[in-house]
Structure formats: structure tokens, C-alpha cells
Amino acid sequence: MFLSEEVRRRIVDHCVAALPNEGCGLLAVDGDRVVEVYPTGNEDASPHSFTIPPQEHYDALVDAESRGWLIGGVFHSHPDGPAEMSSVDLDTALDRDWIYVVVGLGGDAPEVRTATVS
């Protein structure tokens, strides 16, 4: 999955702004490209977990579909950890076919990695 520098920047900026909690959001895809970032709130308000508010999920879905895109991914941060899917992340994945972007904020600079769980 291709993430442009603009997409990466928007994801990281949202995750940094969410500190000390995990930042999160949804990703719209068109083919093999992420074409839109939907930053959302985190219902958990936690540095160790995230839940995307249902209304924000629905709003992103409606917007993406109106543009001919699919919601095909999610992003979140690990405020004090690496950019790797945790066992909790893997167990609670919303859709096994989505792309998962994890932002590690525990080092000197933000690190962005993509993963799949299928």
C-alpha cells in the first residue's frame, strides 16, 4: 500500500496532537493508494488503546463512498512504544483485509510502519 508523504505527515501530526493518548483514524483507499486520512477522536482516551467513535466512523464511510473510495485502513499511535502491531492490536483488528498503520512515538523521531493482519 502506498502512503504519500502528505498522508504520512497528516497521520503523524494527528497522533502527536493526541498525546499523551493514542491518536487514531481511518484511511480511504483507491486501489493500492491511501487517498484520504480521516483523523478521529479516541473514545478510550488512553495511551494504551483506542476506539474510533462510531459516528466518526460512519461519517468517514459516507464521505469516502460518496467519492468512490473505500475505507480500507486504520491508523493509531503507540505514544511510548514502537511502530509495531501489538498483540491487542492484532486481536482487535476491525477488518483483516485492511491496512494498518502504526505510528511509534517512543523514539527520537516518529516512526511509521504499515502492516496487515490477514
C-alpha positions in Angstrom: 0.0 0.0 0.0 1.4 3.4 -1.0 1.4 6.2 1.6 2.4 9.6 0.2 4.5 12.0 2.3 1.4 14.2 2.7 -0.6 11.2 4.1 2.2 10.3 6.4 2.5 13.9 7.7 -1.2 14.1 8.4 -1.2 10.8 10.3 1.8 11.7 12.4 0.6 15.3 13.1 -2.8 13.9 14.4 -1.0 11.3 16.5 1.3 13.9 18.0 -1.6 16.2 18.7 -3.4 13.4 20.6 -0.6 12.8 23.1 -0.4 11.6 25.8 -3.1 9.3 24.4 -3.2 7.1 21.4 -4.2 9.0 18.2 -6.3 7.2 15.7 -8.3 7.5 12.5 -9.4 5.8 9.3 -7.9 5.6 5.8 -9.7 5.8 2.5 -8.2 3.8 -0.3 -8.5 3.7 -4.1 -6.7 0.7 -5.5 -3.3 0.4 -3.8 -3.2 4.1 -2.6 -4.3 5.8 0.5 -6.2 8.8 -0.8 -7.7 10.3 2.3 -7.0 10.5 6.0 -9.9 10.7 8.5 -8.4 11.7 11.9 -10.8 10.8 14.6 -11.2 11.0 18.4 -10.3 8.2 20.7 -13.2 7.1 22.8 -10.8 5.3 25.1 -8.8 8.5 25.9 -6.0 6.1 26.7 -2.2 5.9 26.0 -2.7 2.1 25.6 -5.8 1.5 23.5 -8.1 3.2 21.0 -11.7 3.0 19.9 -12.9 5.1 17.0 -16.2 6.8 17.8 -19.0 5.1 15.8 -20.4 8.4 14.4 -17.0 9.4 13.2 -16.5 6.0 11.6 -19.9 6.4 9.9 -19.1 9.9 8.7 -15.8 8.8 7.2 -17.5 5.9 5.5 -20.2 8.1 3.9 -17.7 10.7 2.7 -15.4 8.0 1.2 -18.2 6.2 -0.5 -19.5 9.5 -2.0 -16.1 9.9 -3.6 -15.9 6.3 -4.9 -13.4 5.2 -2.3 -13.4 2.5 0.3 -12.5 2.7 4.0 -9.6 0.3 3.8 -7.4 1.0 6.7 -6.9 2.4 10.2 -4.1 4.2 11.9 -3.1 4.6 15.5 -0.1 5.5 17.6 1.9 4.0 20.4 2.8 7.1 22.5 5.7 5.4 24.3 6.4 2.4 22.0 7.5 1.2 18.6 5.6 1.3 15.3 4.6 -2.3 15.6 1.2 -4.1 15.9 0.8 -5.3 19.5 -1.0 -8.5 20.4 -4.0 -6.4 21.4 -3.9 -4.6 18.1 -3.9 -7.9 16.3 -6.8 -9.3 18.4 -9.0 -6.3 18.0 -8.4 -5.6 14.3 -11.6 -4.3 12.7 -11.1 -5.9 9.3 -8.5 -8.5 8.5 -8.2 -7.2 4.9 -7.4 -3.6 5.9 -4.0 -1.9 6.0 -2.9 -0.9 9.5 -0.6 2.0 10.1 1.1 2.3 13.4 3.0 5.4 14.5 5.7 4.8 17.1 6.3 7.9 19.2 8.6 6.3 21.7 11.9 7.2 20.0 13.7 10.4 19.0 11.5 10.8 15.9 8.1 9.4 14.9 8.3 6.1 13.0 5.5 5.0 10.6 5.0 1.4 9.6 2.3 -0.4 7.8 1.0 -3.9 8.5 -1.7 -6.3 7.5 -3.3 -8.9 9.7 -4.7 -11.4 7.2 
